[in-house]
Amino acid sequence: MLKRFAGYTGKYKKELILAVIFAIAECGFELIIPFLMADMVDVGVANRDLPYIFTRSAIMVVCAVVSLVLGTLYNRMAAVAGMGFGAQLRRAEYEKIQQFSFSNLDHFQTSSIVTRLTSDVNILQNALSNGIRPIVRGPAMIIMGLVMALLINYKLTLVFLVAIPVLAGLLLLIMRKLRPMYGKLQHALDKVNSIVQENLTAIRVVKAYVRGQTESEKFGTVNEELQKTSEKAFGYAVLNTTVFQGVMYATIVCLLWFGGGLVQTGGMQVGQLTGFLSYVLLILNSLMMISGVFMMLTRSITSARRILEIMDEPIDIADHENATNTVQHGSVEFRQVYFKYQQSAKEFVLSNINISIKAGQTIGIIGGTGSAKTSLVQLIPRLYDVSSGQVLVDGHDVKSYPVAHLRNAIAMVLQNNTLFSGTIRENLLWGNPTATAAQIDRACQIACVTDFIDKLPNGLNTVLGQQGAGVSGGQRQRICIARALLKNPKVLILDDSTSAVDTATEARIRAGLASGLAGTTKIIIAQRITSVEHADQIIILENGQINEIGTHQQLLAHNPIYQDIVAAQQKGVAG
């Protein structure tokens, strides 16, 4: 695991190495000070030699200043390395998520992905920034401190060595208890993020139904769960300090007891005892730092595993080795297609689908809610892959095309019309970043965006809020259609994308598509019969299966499902 994450420090190896060097050097200068202090007490103070005292004091000040400078340089290098590592890891994780298919995304909650990109990465980033010093300094300080302590008095060192295994054993027990708690803590944070995201996304619905209090109570529940989990986890974490201080004070008392006895019997000088205690404190503080690092690593391991779940997620839709075909015309064919979202599911969402669509045809798809209309069209650009059977474009299996090329050749306006923060022009350019003003104007005319664009404060340069705030639902749909048209696609899929548009405007959009995209294959999913009655063929889906395919007149003549839909809509209009 460590090797995998080490790769993300590549650009910052120099800063990482310098941070280690500065930490070791700082440790060395700090260790000189107690030795000088012991010598100053035993020689300078004992002999009342002021020049000797001032000389040793000056050297101690120089060592302290150099140590301070080295510590500052370490902090600088560690911060650069840590922040750089976090940025590289976050970028790699985000790029992996961009490769996910819809089925990959189904494996993770959106809130959990956000937590893994932010909180979990921050934990690893902080572990690197704040962990270099104690990891390097701790062992170095312990080894060098023990050597210096042994040089002063090896008998007292034996007393001190008894405390180390006691402290290590107690800290190990705490860490074993903490490890699973950190996993629960991050899971609780996922839940909080999920509620916040859901509530903010649907804030208009919450306010319309006056459900603010209910949502606050729901948030309060998960927030309280996070609080309790945090309290429990950090309650055990603070035992680290308590255990350390208890062992440290007990050790100091024992050293003073035995050391005082040695001073009285002449086996040790006062200055030596003072210096020895200074080294002991340095060693114990180093142990404290190391235990803190282990606490940090315990939490970091949990976050690392969560991030690796993202990084190790197998991409189920990717380019095949021989994926070199290009879409030329836009014919579409389904051959014995079966599909389900999860292989473990008992029933298929789509069953025995056989459809042949010629290039340039307009096809309507109609059916009740849950009839799998959207699932059907999502198989064409490989947003999902079939469970069995084949989907072909221009006579070639969609798997034989590079995924990026296939999706560029197929424009799809989804049910949920998504616009991004920025200007309307910037949103349109998602369809074609190099589109000219003439191309944008043509797409806007076909999609009837020109009907309202001049009424907006800055026309195409009007800034939209998050999720397209600032325009109505019908306007948002028309902008999304124009964006799709700018791709100049071979296949255009409209998934109930005119539901918020009035029938007159929809008729004008339909006429514009017929004249402006005569050679483009158009697949229209709709609830209104008027949206598909002029199509070359209309497909009726029922429970994931094809009920019948025919023209408007053919289906109206004898298909009971189609007749019921027409009758219901005519009754609604008449009413």
C-alpha positions, 0 to 999 in steps of 0.5 A: 500500500505504501509503495502505491501512494509513494508514487504520488510524491514523484514531483516533490521528492527533492522537498521530501528528501530535504525535509528528512535531512533538515529533521535529522539535522535539527535533532542532532543540534537539539541533542547537543544542548543537554550535553553542554548543559550538564558540562556547564553545571559540573564544570562551570558552575561547580568551579564558578568559572564564568567564562566557561559558563558564558562560552557554553551558554553561547554555544547552546544559544547557537545550537538552539538558533540553528535548530530553530532555522532547521525546524522552519526549513523542515516545515516549509519542505514538508508542507510543499511535499504534503500539499503536492502529494495531496494534489497529485493523489486528488487529481489521480482519483478524480481522473479515475472517477472520470473513467467510470461508467454509469455502472461503476458510479452505481457502486458508490454513493455520490456523497461517499465519492466526495468524502474520499476526494476531500476528507480522506485525501486531506487525512493522508496529506496531513499524515505526510506533512505532519508525519515526516518529522516525528517518523524521522526525528523520533527514532533518531532522537531515541537512538542518539538520546539513549547513546548519550544517556548511556555515556552519562550513566548506564545504570540509570539507563537500565531503569529507563529502559523498563518503561519503554516496553510498558509504554509500547504495550499500552499504546498498542492496545489503544491503537487496536481499539481505535482502528475500526472506529476510524472506519466508522467515523468516515462512514458517518461522515459519508452519511452527513455529506449525503444528507447535505447534498440531497437537501441542497440539491432538492432545496426548492422541493423542501421549501415548496413542501415546507419540509425544512423542519423534517430535513433538519431533524433528519440531518440532526440524526446523522449529525448526532451519529457522527458526533457520538462516533467522533467522541468515542474514537477521540475518547480512546485517542486521548488515552494516548496522552494520558498513558504517556504522561503517566509512564513519563512521570513514573519514570522521572520519579524513579530516575530522581529516586535512583539518581538522587541516591547515586548523587549522594553516594558520589556515583553521579554528579548533579549536572550529569543527573540534570543532563540525563533527565533532559535526554530522558525527556527528549526520548519520552517526547520522541516516543510520544511523537511516534505514538502520535504518528501511529495514531495518525497512521491508524486513521490514514490506513482507513482513508487509504483503503477507501481511496484504493477502493476508488482507484482499484475499481475495475473500469467495465467500459473501456476501449478494446484493443482493436477499437478503431472503427469510426461512425460514418452514417448512424444506423442502429441495430439491437440484436437479441439484447438482454440487459440488467444493471447488476449481474446478480439481479434475478430479472432483466431490465430489457429482454429480447430486444430486436430493433433495426434503425436506418441512418437518417430515420426518426424513431419514437419510443413510447411506453409507461413509467418503468418500461425501460425506455431510458435503459434502452437508449443508454446502451447505444453510446455505451453508458452501460454495456449489454448483458448479452446480445449486441448493439450495432452502429453502422453494422459494427458492434459498439464495442469496436469503436473507441468510447470517446469517438462513439459518444462524440458521434452520439448526442444524448439529451438526458431526462435530467437536464444538467447545466453548469455554473457559467454563461449560457455560451460556455454551456453550449460550447460543451457540445463543441468547444470550437463552435463558431458564432454561426454554428451556435446561432444555427443550433439556437434557432433549431432548438428555439433558444433564440425565442428567449435569449434576447430577453435575458440581461446579457444574452448568451453571456448571461451567467447561470447559477448552479444546476442552471439557476436563472432559467426556467425548466423549458428554457433549460431543456432547449439549451441542452438540445442546442448543446447536443446539436453543436456536436453535429451528431450522427445519432441524436437521442432526445430522452423526454427532453421537451416535456417542459416545452409547450406543444407549439414550441415543440412542433417548431423544434421538431420541424427544425430537427427534420430540416436541419438534421435530415441525415441524422438518426433521431431517437425520441423518447416521449410521453406525448403522442404529438412528440412521436406521431410523425416518426418513421417508426414508433416502438412501444415498450412494455415491462422491458420488452417490445410490444410492437413497432409501427407507424402512428397510423398502424399502431392507432389502428389495432394496438390497444396500448397505443390506443389507450395512450392516445385516448387518455391524452385526447381526453386530457386535452378535451377536458 
